[in-house]
Amino acid sequence: MKRFFTLAVGGLALVAVALISAFVAMRLAIHGREAVVPTLTGLSMDDATARAASKGLQLNLENSFYSADVPAGRILAQDPAAGSRVRREWPVRITQSLGAQVVNIPNLTGMTERAATVGIRRVSLELGSVAHLAIAGDSDMVLAQTPPANAGGVDGPRISLLVSDPDTAHPTAYVMPSLIGLSYAVANAHATAAGLHLLLSAEAAAPVDAASIAAENLTATQHFSTVIVAQSPLPGRRVAQGDTVHVAMGHAAQPTVTAGTP
C-alpha cells in the first residue's frame, strides 16, 4: 500500500512538472513573438528605421506635417505609442516633420481644376481632396480652397479644392404664377425673370371679362385690349428654369377711366 502511494505521488509530480514546463514553453513562445515599441519621435528616418528593425518592427510613413518645433526629416509622431507591446513585424505608423512652413499658399480660386493642380505642384505642395459642387456656370472651376491663399501656420503641404460641377446641378424650381390678364410683354418679363420661356399658342381661348370700375364722381368707358387668356402649365403647378410656358391671347374688356363733373 505504501509502495502504491509512493508511485501515485511520483506520477502526480511528473504530471505537474510536465504541465509547468508546457506553460513556461508557451509563455516563452508567445513573448518571443512580441516586441516593445521603442521611442521613435525626434529621431531621423534612418535612426528610427534602425531602432524599429532591432525590435523586429516595420515603419510605415503615413503623413508629413509642418512643425516649428521639430526639425525637418525628424519623426513628429508615432502609433502605437512607445512602450506598447505588439507582435513582431507589427507596422509602426509614423508622421514626419517638414519643419517650419516656408511655402506661400497660392490663390487658386477662379482657376480650372487642372490649372490649380499644376499651380499646387509648382510650389512643391500636394493636392488634397477635391469636392464637387452642383452649381450652374462654367465647369471645373475652383470655387474655394483649404487652406486659403496666403495662409500661415498651416498643418500640412496639401491644398483641398471645391470645384464647380454644373452637370449635376438641379434647376431651380418655382410655383407657376398666373399670367392671365397680363399683356404679352409684361407676362414675358415675368417669365424671363424666372428663367422660363414664353411660347404663344396658335389656339386662342374665349375672351375674359375684366372687372368693371365704379367710383364716386368717376365715369368709365370700355375698350378692348389683347391679353393672355389661357396658359399651360396652370397657375400653382411646379416648373423649373428652362421650362416652356404656352399662352393664348384673347380680347378682354378693359375700363378707361375719366374724371367726371361733381
Residue pairs with C-beta under 8 A, 6 or more apart in sequence:
33 87
33 88
34 85
34 86
34 87
34 88
35 55
35 56
35 57
35 85
35 86
35 87
35 88
35 90
36 55
36 83
36 84
36 85
37 55
37 57
37 78
37 80
37 81
37 82
37 83
37 84
37 85
37 86
37 90
37 92
38 51
38 52
38 54
38 55
38 82
39 82
40 48
40 51
40 52
40 59
40 75
40 78
40 82
40 92
40 94
41 74
41 75
41 76
41 77
41 78
41 82
42 70
42 74
42 75
43 51
43 74
43 75
44 73
44 74
44 75
45 59
45 61
45 73
45 75
45 96
48 59
48 75
48 94
49 59
52 58
52 59
52 92
55 88
56 88
56 89
57 86
57 88
57 89
57 90
57 91
57 92
58 89
58 90
58 91
58 92
59 91
59 92
59 94
60 91
60 92
60 93
60 94
61 94
61 95
61 96
62 93
62 94
62 95
63 95
63 96
63 156
64 95
64 96
64 97
64 98
64 156
64 157
65 76
65 95
65 96
65 97
65 98
65 155
65 156
66 97
66 98
66 99
66 100
66 101
66 154
66 155
66 156
66 157
67 76
67 97
67 98
67 99
67 100
68 100
68 101
70 76
70 97
70 99
71 97
71 99
72 97
72 98
72 99
73 96
73 97
73 99
74 96
74 97
75 94
75 95
75 96
75 97
76 94
76 95
76 96
76 97
77 94
77 95
78 92
78 93
78 94
78 95
79 92
79 93
79 94
80 86
80 90
80 92
98 156
98 157
101 152
101 153
101 154
103 123
103 124
103 125
103 157
104 123
104 150
105 125
105 147
105 148
105 149
105 150
105 151
105 154
105 159
106 119
106 120
106 123
106 149
107 149
107 150
108 116
108 119
108 120
108 142
108 145
108 149
108 159
108 161
109 142
109 143
109 144
109 145
109 149
110 141
110 142
111 119
111 141
111 142
112 140
112 141
112 142
113 130
113 140
113 141
113 142
113 161
113 163
114 140
116 142
116 145
116 161
117 127
120 126
120 127
120 159
121 127
124 157
125 157
125 158
125 159
126 156
126 157
126 158
126 159
127 158
127 159
127 161
128 146
128 158
128 159
128 160
128 161
129 160
129 161
130 160
130 161
130 163
131 160
131 161
131 162
131 163
132 162
132 163
132 164
132 165
132 168
133 143
133 162
133 163
133 164
133 165
134 165
134 166
134 168
134 169
134 170
135 143
135 164
135 165
135 166
135 169
136 166
136 169
137 164
137 166
138 164
138 166
139 164
139 165
139 166
139 167
140 163
140 164
140 165
141 163
141 164
142 161
142 162
142 163
143 162
143 163
143 164
144 161
144 162
145 159
145 160
145 161
145 162
146 159
146 160
147 154
147 159
171 195
171 240
171 241
171 242
172 195
172 240
172 241
173 238
173 239
173 240
174 194
174 196
174 238
174 239
174 240
174 241
175 236
175 237
175 238
175 239
176 231
176 233
176 234
176 235
176 236
176 237
176 238
176 239
176 245
177 190
177 194
177 235
178 231
178 235
179 187
179 190
179 191
179 228
179 231
179 235
179 245
179 247
180 208
180 227
180 228
180 229
180 230
180 231
180 235
181 208
181 210
181 227
181 228
181 229
181 252
182 190
182 227
182 228
183 225
183 226
183 227
183 228
184 198
184 200
184 226
184 228
184 247
184 249
187 198
187 228
187 247
188 198
191 197
191 198
191 245
192 198
194 239
194 241
195 240
195 241
195 242
196 239
196 241
196 242
196 243
196 244
196 245
197 242
197 243
197 244
197 245
198 244
198 245
198 247
199 244
199 245
199 246
199 247
200 246
200 247
200 248
200 249
201 230
201 232
201 246
201 247
201 248
203 248
204 229
204 230
204 248
204 249
204 250
205 229
205 230
205 248
205 250
206 229
206 250
207 229
207 250
207 251
207 252
207 253
208 227
208 229
208 250
208 252
209 252
209 253
210 252
210 253
210 254
210 255
212 220
212 255
213 220
213 255
213 257
214 220
217 259
217 260
217 261
217 262
218 257
218 258
218 259
218 260
219 257
219 258
219 260
220 255
220 256
220 257
220 258
221 255
221 256
221 258
222 253
222 254
222 255
222 256
223 253
223 254
223 256
224 251
224 252
224 253
224 254
225 251
225 252
225 254
226 249
226 250
226 251
227 249
227 250
227 251
227 252
228 247
228 248
228 249
228 250
229 248
229 249
229 250
229 252
230 247
230 248
230 250
231 245
231 246
231 247
231 248
232 245
232 246
232 247
233 239
233 243
233 245
239 245
